Amino acid sequence: MRGRGRMRMLRRGGGPMGGRPLHHMGGGFKPRPHILRMPFDLFVSEIHYSRIKALPEDKDLTQALLKRHAELVPTTLEQTSIQALVLKVQGVLEGLTVAPGNFEACQLEEVRVVGSFKKGTMVRGHNVADLVVILKTLPTHEAIRSLGAKILEDVQKQHEDLGFELEATDRGFNILTGNASEQAVVRVLITTVGRNFRLISSSMHLDMKYLQSHLAAIRHSRWFEENVNHTSVKVLIRLMRDMRTRIKGLEPLSPWMIDLLAHFSVLNTPNRQALPVNLAFRRVIQLLSAGFFLPGSCGILDPCEVGAIRVHMVMTMEQEDILCLTAQNLLRILSQSGYNVILGLDQKTNDATTELLVLNGVVVSPLEVVYDASFYERKIGEDEDDDENDEEIITAKEEETETAETCIA
């Protein structure tokens, strides 16, 4: 079940390099083609494996999922407060875009609402909304500070009875309101138009990786709005985000990975019919445990990037292995009807993948990591030595040939 390979040092998913072959460039050897494969997916292969008995209804799991989801939906007070703050901040920003007046620190091109607030997947207790501001001018630190102070000043003028705060961040700034228990936060994320990217200086301007990620957030929100209309996808996203905050092994999953994985699990079926939330939940865990986000897997193509960019390629090998390991632990727990433990409905444990559990008389013990960084480094060193030896052999043969030609001449 674990796909550990032939020996302890091999990576999860098979092969000594976990699907990333080392190419021997010397000695006339041709690089081995890197073929991506789709891990086993029962919901796609079901036509080849006919069921002996009908699929169980799984009512208990469905009820547990819906119960947990109801606990994760933001309260009416949270939704009202964040909605009001977004409208206030967005209104001031759009006003500066159209009529900046005496504000000359920077020029605004566009303001976009992004993130979970825009997608409708916010989680209770995380009352945060994201706005991306695209600047026409360069995003200097001084300009961003001036913009934040201007936004705070204008918002306070319009609503003197409410208390607002400004908080500087590496990505831009935050506007906060309310007390600690009922606080609403609007994160203003700064980026700039594409023609300015070649002029970015790490010492004077916002970090390039933040500028690029903020533009990507706009593309992600647009794609989500156009392609995700099914309720089960949003339910599954909330559940997975909650699991990610509680289960350490799921931390490598980014919000964008979770969005695409939930969309794939619900809607990518042979008959194009959406799966119910209970089956989609099982499918997510089964896919990850089968190596869906391991090296060598086709995974999911990023629909918002040019070229064959797969979303799991941003993870390190160690993160990929831990993610697969965690999913395999979750699958073993789920197979023993331990969904209450996974969803956090059982308050006895927070991270079920790191503890010894007894479910229905079956002992479920945590699996061990397979990836070994020292083995990987040692293997690279051995292959480099092999390449050097191959080059020496070729050089010697070339010298022998030149000597023989000279003698004949």
Rosetta blueprint (number, residue, H / E / L):
1 M L
2 R L
3 G L
4 R L
5 G L
6 R L
7 M L
8 R L
9 M L
10 L L
11 R L
12 R L
13 G L
14 G L
15 G L
16 P L
17 M L
18 G L
19 G L
20 R L
21 P L
22 L L
23 H L
24 H L
25 M L
26 G L
27 G L
28 G L
29 F L
30 K L
31 P L
32 R L
33 P L
34 H L
35 I L
36 L L
37 R E
38 M L
39 P L
40 F L
41 D L
42 L H
43 F H
44 V H
45 S H
46 E H
47 I H
48 H H
49 Y L
50 S L
51 R L
52 I L
53 K L
54 A L
55 L L
56 P L
57 E L
58 D L
59 K H
60 D H
61 L H
62 T H
63 Q H
64 A H
65 L H
66 L H
67 K H
68 R H
69 H H
70 A H
71 E H
72 L H
73 V L
74 P L
75 T L
76 T H
77 L H
78 E H
79 Q H
80 T H
81 S H
82 I H
83 Q H
84 A H
85 L H
86 V H
87 L H
88 K H
89 V H
90 Q H
91 G H
92 V H
93 L H
94 E H
95 G H
96 L H
97 T H
98 V H
99 A L
100 P L
101 G L
102 N L
103 F L
104 E L
105 A L
106 C L
107 Q L
108 L E
109 E E
110 E E
111 V E
112 R E
113 V E
114 V E
115 G H
116 S H
117 F H
118 K H
119 K H
120 G L
121 T L
122 M L
123 V L
124 R L
125 G L
126 H L
127 N L
128 V E
129 A E
130 D E
131 L E
132 V E
133 V E
134 I E
135 L E
136 K L
137 T L
138 L L
139 P L
140 T E
141 H H
142 E H
143 A H
144 I H
145 R H
146 S H
147 L H
148 G H
149 A H
150 K H
151 I H
152 L H
153 E H
154 D H
155 V H
156 Q H
157 K H
158 Q H
159 H L
160 E L
161 D L
162 L L
163 G L
164 F E
165 E E
166 L E
167 E E
168 A E
169 T L
170 D L
171 R L
172 G E
173 F E
174 N E
175 I E
176 L E
177 T E
178 G L
179 N L
180 A L
181 S L
182 E L
183 Q L
184 A E
185 V E
186 V E
187 R E
188 V E
189 L E
190 I E
191 T E
192 T E
193 V L
194 G H
195 R H
196 N H
197 F H
198 R H
199 L H
200 I L
201 S L
202 S L
203 S L
204 M L
205 H E
206 L L
207 D L
208 M H
209 K H
210 Y H
211 L H
212 Q H
213 S H
214 H H
215 L H
216 A H
217 A H
218 I H
219 R H
220 H H
221 S H
222 R H
223 W H
224 F H
225 E H
226 E H
227 N H
228 V L
229 N L
230 H L
231 T H
232 S H
233 V H
234 K H
235 V H
236 L H
237 I H
238 R H
239 L H
240 M H
241 R H
242 D H
243 M H
244 R H
245 T H
246 R H
247 I L
248 K H
249 G H
250 L H
251 E L
252 P L
253 L L
254 S L
255 P H
256 W H
257 M H
258 I H
259 D H
260 L H
261 L H
262 A H
263 H H
264 F H
265 S H
266 V H
267 L H
268 N L
269 T L
270 P L
271 N L
272 R L
273 Q L
274 A L
275 L L
276 P L
277 V H
278 N H
279 L H
280 A H
281 F H
282 R H
283 R H
284 V H
285 I H
286 Q H
287 L H
288 L H
289 S H
290 A L
291 G L
292 F L
293 F L
294 L L
295 P L
296 G L
297 S E
298 C L
299 G L
300 I L
301 L E
302 D L
303 P L
304 C L
305 E L
306 V L
307 G L
308 A L
309 I L
310 R E
311 V H
312 H H
313 M H
314 V H
315 M L
316 T L
317 M H
318 E H
319 Q H
320 E H
321 D H
322 I H
323 L H
324 C H
325 L H
326 T H
327 A H
328 Q H
329 N H
330 L H
331 L H
332 R H
333 I H
334 L H
335 S H
336 Q L
337 S L
338 G L
339 Y H
340 N H
341 V H
342 I H
343 L H
344 G L
345 L L
346 D L
347 Q L
348 K L
349 T L
350 N L
351 D L
352 A H
353 T H
354 T H
355 E L
356 L L
357 L E
358 V E
359 L E
360 N L
361 G L
362 V E
363 V E
364 V E
365 S L
366 P L
367 L L
368 E L
369 V L
370 V L
371 Y L
372 D L
373 A H
374 S H
375 F H
376 Y H
377 E H
378 R H
379 K H
380 I H
381 G H
382 E H
383 D H
384 E H
385 D H
386 D H
387 D H
388 E H
389 N H
390 D H
391 E H
392 E H
393 I H
394 I H
395 T H
396 A H
397 K H
398 E H
399 E H
400 E H
401 T H
402 E H
403 T H
404 A H
405 E H
406 T H
407 C H
408 I H
409 A L
